[in-house]
Amino acid sequence: MLKIVIPTFDHKGFDFRSRYAKVLKQPNNDGCGIYVIKFMEEWTQDSILTAYTNEELVNIRKMLVLDIALSNYNTK
């Protein structure tokens, strides 16, 4: 398929296997956004995301709201 878009593309040497990040399952149905934000903050090649309780997720959500509301970029 890529040969159609990029005729000079050579697929030899590329590894097209799926790879999955080492992340924990969230403990609720509404923490996915918080998990994504925390994963992006904490992720390195060798790390695993910290496990959070529901109470910790609520506190993180409150802190993020305060960070956004009180940001210097939010002056208007």
N, CA, C and O atoms as a GROMACS GRO file, in nm:
protein
  304
    1MET      N    1   0.082  -0.120   0.000
    1MET     CA    2   0.000   0.000   0.000
    1MET      C    3   0.086   0.126   0.000
    1MET      O    4   0.056   0.222  -0.071
    2LEU      N    5   0.193   0.126   0.080
    2LEU     CA    6   0.281   0.242   0.084
    2LEU      C    7   0.352   0.263  -0.049
    2LEU      O    8   0.385   0.377  -0.084
    3LYS      N    9   0.374   0.157  -0.124
    3LYS     CA   10   0.439   0.168  -0.255
    3LYS      C   11   0.356   0.255  -0.349
    3LYS      O   12   0.410   0.320  -0.439
    4ILE      N   13   0.223   0.257  -0.328
    4ILE     CA   14   0.137   0.340  -0.414
    4ILE      C   15   0.160   0.487  -0.384
    4ILE      O   16   0.169   0.569  -0.475
    5VAL      N   17   0.170   0.520  -0.255
    5VAL     CA   18   0.188   0.659  -0.213
    5VAL      C   19   0.332   0.704  -0.228
    5VAL      O   20   0.360   0.815  -0.275
    6ILE      N   21   0.426   0.616  -0.188
    6ILE     CA   22   0.569   0.647  -0.196
    6ILE      C   23   0.636   0.536  -0.278
    6ILE      O   24   0.679   0.435  -0.222
    7PRO      N   25   0.644   0.553  -0.408
    7PRO     CA   26   0.696   0.446  -0.494
    7PRO      C   27   0.837   0.399  -0.458
    7PRO      O   28   0.873   0.285  -0.486
    8THR      N   29   0.917   0.485  -0.398
    8THR     CA   30   1.055   0.447  -0.364
    8THR      C   31   1.066   0.382  -0.226
    8THR      O   32   1.176   0.347  -0.183
    9PHE      N   33   0.954   0.367  -0.156
    9PHE     CA   34   0.956   0.309  -0.021
    9PHE      C   35   1.003   0.164  -0.025
    9PHE      O   36   0.954   0.084  -0.104
   10ASP      N   37   1.098   0.131   0.063
   10ASP     CA   38   1.147  -0.006   0.074
   10ASP      C   39   1.114  -0.056   0.214
   10ASP      O   40   1.168  -0.005   0.312
   11HIS      N   41   1.025  -0.154   0.223
   11HIS     CA   42   0.979  -0.204   0.353
   11HIS      C   43   1.079  -0.296   0.421
   11HIS      O   44   1.060  -0.329   0.538
   12LYS      N   45   1.181  -0.336   0.353
   12LYS     CA   46   1.281  -0.423   0.415
   12LYS      C   47   1.354  -0.345   0.524
   12LYS      O   48   1.394  -0.231   0.503
   13GLY      N   49   1.370  -0.406   0.639
   13GLY     CA   50   1.437  -0.339   0.750
   13GLY      C   51   1.341  -0.272   0.848
   13GLY      O   52   1.382  -0.227   0.954
   14PHE      N   53   1.212  -0.267   0.811
   14PHE     CA   54   1.113  -0.210   0.902
   14PHE      C   55   1.046  -0.322   0.980
   14PHE      O   56   1.018  -0.429   0.925
   15ASP      N   57   1.019  -0.298   1.106
   15ASP     CA   58   0.952  -0.394   1.193
   15ASP      C   59   0.811  -0.344   1.216
   15ASP      O   60   0.791  -0.246   1.288
   16PHE      N   61   0.712  -0.409   1.157
   16PHE     CA   62   0.574  -0.362   1.164
   16PHE      C   63   0.492  -0.435   1.271
   16PHE      O   64   0.369  -0.432   1.267
   17ARG      N   65   0.559  -0.500   1.366
   17ARG     CA   66   0.485  -0.566   1.474
   17ARG      C   67   0.426  -0.462   1.569
   17ARG      O   68   0.483  -0.355   1.588
   18SER      N   69   0.314  -0.495   1.628
   18SER     CA   70   0.251  -0.406   1.726
   18SER      C   71   0.330  -0.409   1.856
   18SER      O   72   0.380  -0.513   1.898
   19ARG      N   73   0.340  -0.292   1.917
   19ARG     CA   74   0.404  -0.281   2.047
   19ARG      C   75   0.310  -0.205   2.139
   19ARG      O   76   0.243  -0.111   2.097
   20TYR      N   77   0.307  -0.246   2.263
   20TYR     CA   78   0.217  -0.185   2.359
   20TYR      C   79   0.296  -0.130   2.478
   20TYR      O   80   0.388  -0.194   2.527
   21ALA      N   81   0.258  -0.012   2.521
   21ALA     CA   82   0.322   0.049   2.638
   21ALA      C   83   0.281  -0.026   2.764
   21ALA      O   84   0.172  -0.083   2.770
   22LYS      N   85   0.369  -0.027   2.863
   22LYS     CA   86   0.340  -0.091   2.990
   22LYS      C   87   0.263   0.006   3.078
   22LYS      O   88   0.323   0.086   3.151
   23VAL      N   89   0.132   0.000   3.072
   23VAL     CA   90   0.048   0.088   3.153
   23VAL      C   91  -0.048   0.003   3.235
   23VAL      O   92  -0.083  -0.109   3.197
   24LEU      N   93  -0.089   0.059   3.347
   24LEU     CA   94  -0.184  -0.010   3.434
   24LEU      C   95  -0.326   0.020   3.391
   24LEU      O   96  -0.352   0.121   3.326
   25LYS      N   97  -0.417  -0.067   3.428
   25LYS     CA   98  -0.558  -0.044   3.400
   25LYS      C   99  -0.614   0.054   3.502
   25LYS      O  100  -0.586   0.044   3.621
   26GLN      N  101  -0.694   0.147   3.454
   26GLN     CA  102  -0.753   0.246   3.544
   26GLN      C  103  -0.858   0.180   3.632
   26GLN      O  104  -0.923   0.084   3.590
   27PRO      N  105  -0.877   0.230   3.756
   27PRO     CA  106  -0.970   0.167   3.850
   27PRO      C  107  -1.116   0.210   3.833
   27PRO      O  108  -1.201   0.168   3.910
   28ASN      N  109  -1.145   0.293   3.733
   28ASN     CA  110  -1.282   0.342   3.715
   28ASN      C  111  -1.310   0.362   3.567
   28ASN      O  112  -1.226   0.330   3.482
   29ASN      N  113  -1.429   0.414   3.534
   29ASN     CA  114  -1.467   0.435   3.394
   29ASN      C  115  -1.442   0.576   3.344
   29ASN      O  116  -1.462   0.603   3.226
   30ASP      N  117  -1.399   0.668   3.432
   30ASP     CA  118  -1.385   0.806   3.388
   30ASP      C  119  -1.246   0.864   3.413
   30ASP      O  120  -1.230   0.986   3.407
   31GLY      N  121  -1.147   0.782   3.441
   31GLY     CA  122  -1.013   0.831   3.469
   31GLY      C  123  -0.919   0.824   3.352
   31GLY      O  124  -0.799   0.850   3.367
   32CYS      N  125  -0.970   0.788   3.233
   32CYS     CA  126  -0.879   0.766   3.120
   32CYS      C  127  -0.801   0.892   3.082
   32CYS      O  128  -0.682   0.883   3.050
   33GLY      N  129  -0.865   1.007   3.084
   33GLY     CA  130  -0.795   1.131   3.049
   33GLY      C  131  -0.684   1.163   3.147
   33GLY      O  132  -0.576   1.206   3.108
   34ILE      N  133  -0.712   1.142   3.275
   34ILE     CA  134  -0.610   1.165   3.379
   34ILE      C  135  -0.494   1.068   3.359
   34ILE      O  136  -0.378   1.107   3.369
   35TYR      N  137  -0.526   0.942   3.332
   35TYR     CA  138  -0.421   0.844   3.309
   35TYR      C  139  -0.334   0.881   3.189
   35TYR      O  140  -0.212   0.865   3.194
   36VAL      N  141  -0.395   0.930   3.083
   36VAL     CA  142  -0.318   0.972   2.965
   36VAL      C  143  -0.226   1.088   3.000
   36VAL      O  144  -0.109   1.088   2.963
   37ILE      N  145  -0.278   1.188   3.071
   37ILE     CA  146  -0.196   1.304   3.110
   37ILE      C  147  -0.080   1.260   3.199
   37ILE      O  148   0.034   1.300   3.176
   38LYS      N  149  -0.108   1.178   3.300
   38LYS     CA  150  -0.002   1.133   3.392
   38LYS      C  151   0.098   1.043   3.319
   38LYS      O  152   0.218   1.048   3.346
   39PHE      N  153   0.049   0.961   3.227
   39PHE     CA  154   0.139   0.875   3.150
   39PHE      C  155   0.236   0.960   3.069
   39PHE      O  156   0.355   0.932   3.064
   40MET      N  157   0.185   1.064   3.005
   40MET     CA  158   0.271   1.152   2.924
   40MET      C  159   0.373   1.225   3.012
   40MET      O  160   0.485   1.251   2.968
   41GLU      N  161   0.336   1.259   3.136
   41GLU     CA  162   0.429   1.325   3.227
   41GLU      C  163   0.537   1.230   3.278
   41GLU      O  164   0.653   1.270   3.294
   42GLU      N  165   0.501   1.105   3.303
   42GLU     CA  166   0.592   1.011   3.369
   42GLU      C  167   0.666   0.916   3.276
   42GLU      O  168   0.764   0.854   3.317
   43TRP      N  169   0.621   0.902   3.152
   43TRP     CA  170   0.671   0.797   3.065
   43TRP      C  171   0.818   0.815   3.025
   43TRP      O  172   0.861   0.923   2.984
   44THR      N  173   0.891   0.708   3.037
   44THR     CA  174   1.023   0.694   2.977
   44THR      C  175   1.028   0.553   2.920
   44THR      O  176   0.935   0.475   2.940
   45GLN      N  177   1.134   0.518   2.851
   45GLN     CA  178   1.143   0.387   2.789
   45GLN      C  179   1.129   0.273   2.889
   45GLN      O  180   1.073   0.169   2.855
   46ASP      N  181   1.179   0.290   3.011
   46ASP     CA  182   1.183   0.179   3.106
   46ASP      C  183   1.084   0.190   3.221
   46ASP      O  184   1.081   0.103   3.308
   47SER      N  185   1.002   0.294   3.223
   47SER     CA  186   0.914   0.314   3.338
   47SER      C  187   0.778   0.250   3.316
   47SER      O  188   0.741   0.214   3.204
   48ILE      N  189   0.704   0.239   3.424
   48ILE     CA  190   0.566   0.194   3.419
   48ILE      C  191   0.483   0.299   3.493
   48ILE      O  192   0.530   0.357   3.591
   49LEU      N  193   0.365   0.324   3.447
   49LEU     CA  194   0.280   0.426   3.505
   49LEU      C  195   0.244   0.392   3.649
   49LEU      O  196   0.218   0.276   3.682
   50THR      N  197   0.243   0.493   3.733
   50THR     CA  198   0.206   0.477   3.873
   50THR      C  199   0.059   0.436   3.883
   50THR      O  200  -0.025   0.487   3.809
   51ALA      N  201   0.029   0.345   3.974
   51ALA     CA  202  -0.111   0.307   3.998
   51ALA      C  203  -0.175   0.412   4.090
   51ALA      O  204  -0.118   0.448   4.192
   52TYR      N  205  -0.293   0.459   4.052
   52TYR     CA  206  -0.364   0.560   4.130
   52TYR      C  207  -0.495   0.503   4.181
   52TYR      O  208  -0.562   0.426   4.113
   53THR      N  209  -0.531   0.542   4.303
   53THR     CA  210  -0.661   0.506   4.358
   53THR      C  211  -0.764   0.606   4.305
   53THR      O  212  -0.728   0.709   4.248
   54ASN      N  213  -0.892   0.574   4.323
   54ASN     CA  214  -0.997   0.667   4.281
   54ASN      C  215  -0.983   0.802   4.351
   54ASN      O  216  -1.004   0.906   4.288
   55GLU      N  217  -0.948   0.801   4.480
   55GLU     CA  218  -0.929   0.925   4.555
   55GLU      C  219  -0.814   1.007   4.497
   55GLU      O  220  -0.824   1.130   4.485
   56GLU      N  221  -0.706   0.941   4.462
   56GLU     CA  222  -0.591   1.012   4.402
   56GLU      C  223  -0.628   1.072   4.267
   56GLU      O  224  -0.585   1.182   4.234
   57LEU      N  225  -0.708   0.999   4.189
   57LEU     CA  226  -0.750   1.051   4.058
   57LEU      C  227  -0.836   1.177   4.075
   57LEU      O  228  -0.823   1.271   3.997
   58VAL      N  229  -0.923   1.178   4.176
   58VAL     CA  230  -1.005   1.297   4.202
   58VAL      C  231  -0.915   1.415   4.238
   58VAL      O  232  -0.937   1.526   4.189
   59ASN      N  233  -0.815   1.392   4.323
   59ASN     CA  234  -0.724   1.500   4.363
   59ASN      C  235  -0.640   1.549   4.245
   59ASN      O  236  -0.618   1.669   4.231
   60ILE      N  237  -0.595   1.458   4.162
   60ILE     CA  238  -0.518   1.498   4.043
   60ILE      C  239  -0.604   1.581   3.950
   60ILE      O  240  -0.558   1.681   3.894
   61ARG      N  241  -0.731   1.540   3.934
   61ARG     CA  242  -0.823   1.615   3.848
   61ARG      C  243  -0.842   1.758   3.901
   61ARG      O  244  -0.843   1.854   3.824
   62LYS      N  245  -0.857   1.772   4.034
   62LYS     CA  246  -0.872   1.904   4.095
   62LYS      C  247  -0.748   1.990   4.072
   62LYS      O  248  -0.759   2.109   4.042
   63MET      N  249  -0.631   1.930   4.087
   63MET     CA  250  -0.506   2.004   4.066
   63MET      C  251  -0.493   2.050   3.921
   63MET      O  252  -0.448   2.162   3.895
   64LEU      N  253  -0.532   1.964   3.826
   64LEU     CA  254  -0.525   2.003   3.686
   64LEU      C  255  -0.620   2.118   3.655
   64LEU      O  256  -0.585   2.208   3.578
   65VAL      N  257  -0.739   2.116   3.713
   65VAL     CA  258  -0.834   2.226   3.693
   65VAL      C  259  -0.776   2.356   3.748
   65VAL      O  260  -0.785   2.460   3.683
   66LEU      N  261  -0.715   2.351   3.866
   66LEU     CA  262  -0.653   2.470   3.923
   66LEU      C  263  -0.537   2.519   3.837
   66LEU      O  264  -0.523   2.639   3.814
   67ASP      N  265  -0.455   2.427   3.788
   67ASP     CA  266  -0.343   2.465   3.701
   67ASP      C  267  -0.392   2.537   3.577
   67ASP      O  268  -0.332   2.636   3.534
   68ILE      N  269  -0.500   2.487   3.518
   68ILE     CA  270  -0.554   2.550   3.397
   68ILE      C  271  -0.618   2.685   3.430
   68ILE      O  272  -0.591   2.784   3.362
   69ALA      N  273  -0.701   2.689   3.534
   69ALA     CA  274  -0.773   2.812   3.570
   69ALA      C  275  -0.678   2.923   3.615
   69ALA      O  276  -0.704   3.040   3.587
   70LEU      N  277  -0.570   2.888   3.684
   70LEU     CA  278  -0.479   2.988   3.738
   70LEU      C  279  -0.355   3.011   3.651
   70LEU      O  280  -0.262   3.081   3.692
   71SER      N  281  -0.354   2.953   3.533
   71SER     CA  282  -0.239   2.967   3.443
   71SER      C  283  -0.219   3.112   3.399
   71SER      O  284  -0.315   3.188   3.383
   72ASN      N  285  -0.094   3.150   3.381
   72ASN     CA  286  -0.063   3.284   3.329
   72ASN      C  287  -0.115   3.302   3.188
   72ASN      O  288  -0.137   3.416   3.144
   73TYR      N  289  -0.136   3.194   3.116
   73TYR     CA  290  -0.190   3.201   2.979
   73TYR      C  291  -0.341   3.226   2.978
   73TYR      O  292  -0.400   3.253   2.873
   74ASN      N  293  -0.403   3.216   3.094
   74ASN     CA  294  -0.547   3.229   3.105
   74ASN      C  295  -0.582   3.366   3.166
   74ASN      O  296  -0.646   3.373   3.270
   75THR      N  297  -0.538   3.472   3.100
   75THR     CA  298  -0.553   3.607   3.156
   75THR      C  299  -0.674   3.683   3.104
   75THR      O  300  -0.710   3.786   3.160
   76LYS      N  301  -0.736   3.637   3.000
   76LYS     CA  302  -0.851   3.712   2.943
   76LYS      C  303  -0.981   3.656   2.988
   76LYS      O  304  -1.087   3.708   2.950
   0.00000   0.00000   0.00000
